[in-house]
Amino acid sequence: MVEKMTPEDVAALLKSTDKVVSTEIERALHPNRLRKGGKAHLDSLADLLENVSPHQVDHQNLKILRKKGLNPGRTHSFYHRLCVSALRGDTKGLLPHWKLNEIPHAYRFIDALGVRRPASPLNQVKFADLTPTPPCVVKPWRGTSARGCYLVYDFGHIVHVKDNQTFSDWSEVSRHARHLMHPDRKSWRLRDSWTLEELILENESPQVAARDYKFYAFYGRVELVQEIQRAPQRKMSYSTKNSSGFAARSAESSDLYDGGVVAPADIELAERISSAVPAPYMRIDMLGSADGLVFGEFTPFPGNSSDFLREWDQRLGQAWHDAEVRLMHDLVGGKDFSEFREAVSPRSKEGGA
């Protein structure tokens, strides 16, 4: 049994580990070992670097590694880049593309691009003032990773999207929503700010909710698609442009199925939307209706992103890096992003349908 450690003990252990790793890399990069070890030594070094963070390699050794075509494995961590992006927002105020996490900005932008979205009055009200007319969706004003999002098929059949919890009476939904908004709630407390929108269906009879298609898009390029089937039971599938049926996150094997690759036209639509956002990364969530994809929402910081398998954390992080380079060239070249600028401007957010 591991003895309980104090924060000071953990800090000391991490510092000691950093020193051990740094020393081992220093030894591995000694000219004699590089010369005598050849390719086998470089392959072994590459395996070691898979678990190394940039701060564990000093500048001189980093230059040697780059000459060998190597880098610390965690340099391009997707989750690390998400955290840095969020920190920038905390420090300097909301980053411009994060404004697309708000429904009016998102819908104004999508309308400018000519992409179908759910009909909505685009007004925010307190939960007690909602007047839902089934079928419809009741959801928080700002994106919350499906928490507090209710699919109202009719007043006897209502589903909470986050966990597939079902309700047979509106009063039950009201109690559930009040719990999510309770001031004493320790985490993920929702604001009392709600809206209504059209319920997008995959099938009209019987009524089946549309599947979610979550496009991990990096300034005009989709690297990963997550498909979520919510009924009759929650299942998910991951795919790229050329492959499907694999795991991308840990602890999801029981929920996985092979949904096949997404249609090229759907990938192209997501990439067109992504290329109009002046940011290296944005997840674009779409709904699969009976007659094609419908825009759902933008998600700048997806939940459970720390659960990506190492391979995918690195692959998405590399895609982020490459997107930053492309975006920088376009910005210097004078790309306008007029639809985006108009959508996030501080003018009135009212209106819609």
C-alpha positions, 0 to 999 in steps of 0.5 A, spaced: 500 500 500 502 506 498 503 511 503 499 517 503 503 523 501 503 531 502 503 536 497 510 537 499 512 530 498 509 530 491 512 536 489 519 533 491 518 527 488 516 531 481 522 535 482 527 529 483 523 525 477 525 531 472 532 531 474 532 523 473 529 524 466 533 530 464 540 526 466 538 520 462 537 524 456 543 528 457 547 521 457 543 518 451 545 524 447 552 524 448 556 523 442 559 517 443 552 513 445 549 517 439 555 514 434 556 507 437 548 506 438 546 508 431 539 507 429 537 502 435 539 507 440 535 513 436 529 508 436 530 507 444 531 514 445 524 516 441 521 511 446 523 514 452 521 521 449 514 519 448 513 520 456 517 526 456 515 534 457 519 539 454 521 542 461 525 536 462 529 537 456 534 543 456 535 548 450 542 545 448 539 538 448 533 540 445 537 543 439 540 536 438 534 532 438 531 537 433 537 535 429 535 528 429 528 529 428 526 528 435 522 532 440 519 531 447 513 527 446 508 531 450 510 537 446 504 537 442 499 535 447 492 537 445 490 537 452 495 542 454 494 546 448 486 546 451 489 548 458 493 554 455 487 556 451 483 557 457 488 560 461 489 565 456 482 567 456 482 567 464 488 572 464 486 577 458 478 576 457 474 571 453 478 569 447 474 572 440 472 565 438 470 563 445 464 567 443 461 562 439 460 558 445 454 563 446 448 561 442 446 568 438 453 569 436 454 562 433 447 562 430 449 569 427 455 566 424 452 559 421 447 563 418 452 568 415 455 561 412 448 559 409 448 552 414 442 550 416 441 550 424 435 549 428 429 554 429 430 558 435 427 564 438 434 566 440 431 569 447 434 567 454 429 566 459 429 564 466 427 556 467 420 558 470 418 562 464 419 557 459 413 555 455 416 549 451 411 546 445 413 539 444 417 537 440 422 541 442 429 542 445 430 546 452 437 548 453 442 552 457 443 559 454 451 557 453 454 550 452 455 546 457 457 539 454 449 537 454 448 538 461 441 541 462 439 539 455 432 536 455 429 533 449 422 534 449 418 529 445 412 530 448 410 532 456 410 525 457 417 523 454 423 528 456 430 526 455 436 529 459 441 528 453 447 528 458 446 521 461 439 519 458 435 520 464 428 520 462 422 524 465 414 523 464 412 529 467 414 537 466 415 538 474 420 532 474 424 536 469 423 542 473 426 539 479 432 536 475 433 543 472 433 546 479 438 541 482 443 543 476 442 550 478 442 550 486 447 555 489 450 550 493 452 545 488 459 544 488 461 543 481 458 545 474 452 549 477 448 552 471 446 559 470 438 560 470 438 562 463 435 558 458 432 558 451 428 553 446 429 551 439 427 546 434 428 538 436 432 535 430 430 528 429 433 522 425 427 519 424 420 522 424 416 515 426 418 513 430 421 519 433 428 518 434 433 524 436 438 525 431 445 523 432 451 527 434 457 528 430 463 532 433 468 534 428 475 536 431 477 541 426 483 545 426 483 551 421 480 548 415 482 540 417 478 535 420 482 530 424 477 526 428 470 525 428 466 522 434 459 520 432 454 519 438 448 515 438 443 516 443 437 512 442 435 506 444 442 506 448 448 511 448 454 508 443 459 512 440 464 511 434 470 514 432 473 515 425 477 519 420 477 521 413 479 514 411 478 509 417 473 507 423 472 503 429 478 505 433 478 507 440 480 514 441 479 515 449 480 511 455 475 507 458 470 507 453 470 500 450 464 498 452 460 504 448 464 503 442 461 501 435 463 502 428 459 507 425 463 507 419 467 513 416 463 520 415 461 522 408 466 526 404 461 532 403 459 532 411 467 533 412 467 538 407 462 542 410 465 542 417 472 544 414 468 550 411 465 552 417 472 551 421 476 555 415 472 561 417 474 561 424 480 565 426 482 560 431 487 553 430 482 549 433 474 549 434 470 543 435 464 543 431 458 539 433 453 537 428 446 533 428 444 528 423 437 529 421 433 525 416 435 530 410 443 531 412 447 535 417 444 540 421 449 545 426 448 544 433 454 548 437 461 550 437 465 547 443 472 550 444 473 546 450 470 539 450 469 535 456 473 529 458 479 531 453 484 529 458 482 522 457 484 521 450 489 516 449 496 518 448 497 517 441 490 521 439 493 527 444 499 527 440 496 527 434 490 532 435 496 537 438 500 536 432 494 538 428 493 544 432 500 546 431 500 545 424 493 549 424 497 555 428 502 555 422 497 556 416 492 561 420 498 565 421 500 565 414 493 567 412 492 573 417 499 576 415 496 575 408 490 579 410 484 574 410 478 578 412 474 573 416 468 578 415 462 573 417 466 571 424 467 579 425 460 580 424 457 575 428 461 576 434 460 584 434 457 587 440 451 589 437 444 586 439 443 579 440 436 578 439 432 576 433 432 569 430 427 563 428 
